[in-house]
Amino acid sequence: MFEGTYLATRLGEECDYINLYHMGSFFAELYYDAEMNLVHSCHTFRSSSQLEAYAELI
């Protein structure tokens, strides 16, 4: 099991919570549906340009 550092949460287009983690050499976004109580998707990336969606949360 990988362990990462939680960084932020933002609200997605379909009311999902998107949790951002730093995994050391990359970032991971976990898409969480609170109504269903499940993580239904994961998106990983290395480019810091994809962090712009979180800029307003800092």
Contact map, one row per residue, 1 for C-alpha under 8 A:
1110000000000000000000000000000000000000000000000000000000
1111000000000000000000100000000000000000000000000000000000
1111100000000000000000100000000000000000000000000000000000
0111110000000000000011110000000000000000000000000000000000
0011111000000000000011100000000000000000000000000000000000
0001111100000000001111000000000000000000000000000000000000
0000111110000000001111000000000000000000000000000000000000
0000011111000000001110000000000000000000000000000000010010
0000001111100000111100000000000000000000000000000000010000
0000000111110000111000000000000000000000000000000000010010
0000000011111011110000000000000000000000000000000000000000
0000000001111111110000000000000000000000000000000000000000
0000000000111111000000000000000000000000000000000000000000
0000000000011111000000000000000000000000000000000000000000
0000000000111111100000000000000010000000000000000000000000
0000000000111111110000000000001111000000000000000000000000
0000000011110011111000000000001111000000000000000000000000
0000000011110001111100000000111100000000000000000000000000
0000011111000000111110000000111100000000000000000000000000
0000011110000000011111000011110000000000000000000000000000
0001111100000000001111100011100000000000000000000000000000
0001111000000000000111111111000000000000000000000000000000
0111100000000000000011111111000000000000000000000000000000
0001000000000000000001111110000000000000000000000000000000
0000000000000000000001111110000000000000000001000000000000
0000000000000000000001111111000000000000000111000000000000
0000000000000000000111111111100000000000000111000000000000
0000000000000000000111100111110000000000011110000000000000
0000000000000000011110000011111000000000011100000000000000
0000000000000000011100000001111100000011111000000000000000
0000000000000001111000000000111110000011110000000000000000
0000000000000001111000000000011111001111100000000000000000
0000000000000011100000000000001111111111000000000000000000
0000000000000001100000000000000111111100000000000000000000
0000000000000000000000000000000011111000000000000000000000
0000000000000000000000000000000011111100000000000000000000
0000000000000000000000000000000111111110000000000000000000
0000000000000000000000000000000111011111000000000000000000
0000000000000000000000000000011110001111110000000000000000
0000000000000000000000000000011110000111110000000000000000
0000000000000000000000000000011100000011111000000000000000
0000000000000000000000000001111000000011111100000000000000
0000000000000000000000000001110000000000111110000000000000
0000000000000000000000000111100000000000011111000000000000
0000000000000000000000000111000000000000001111100100000000
0000000000000000000000001110000000000000000111110000000000
0000000000000000000000000000000000000000000011111110000000
0000000000000000000000000000000000000000000001111111000000
0000000000000000000000000000000000000000000000111111000000
0000000000000000000000000000000000000000000010111111100000
0000000000000000000000000000000000000000000000111111111000
0000000000000000000000000000000000000000000000011111111000
0000000000000000000000000000000000000000000000000111111100
0000000111000000000000000000000000000000000000000011111111
0000000000000000000000000000000000000000000000000011111111
0000000000000000000000000000000000000000000000000000111111
0000000101000000000000000000000000000000000000000000011111
0000000000000000000000000000000000000000000000000000011111
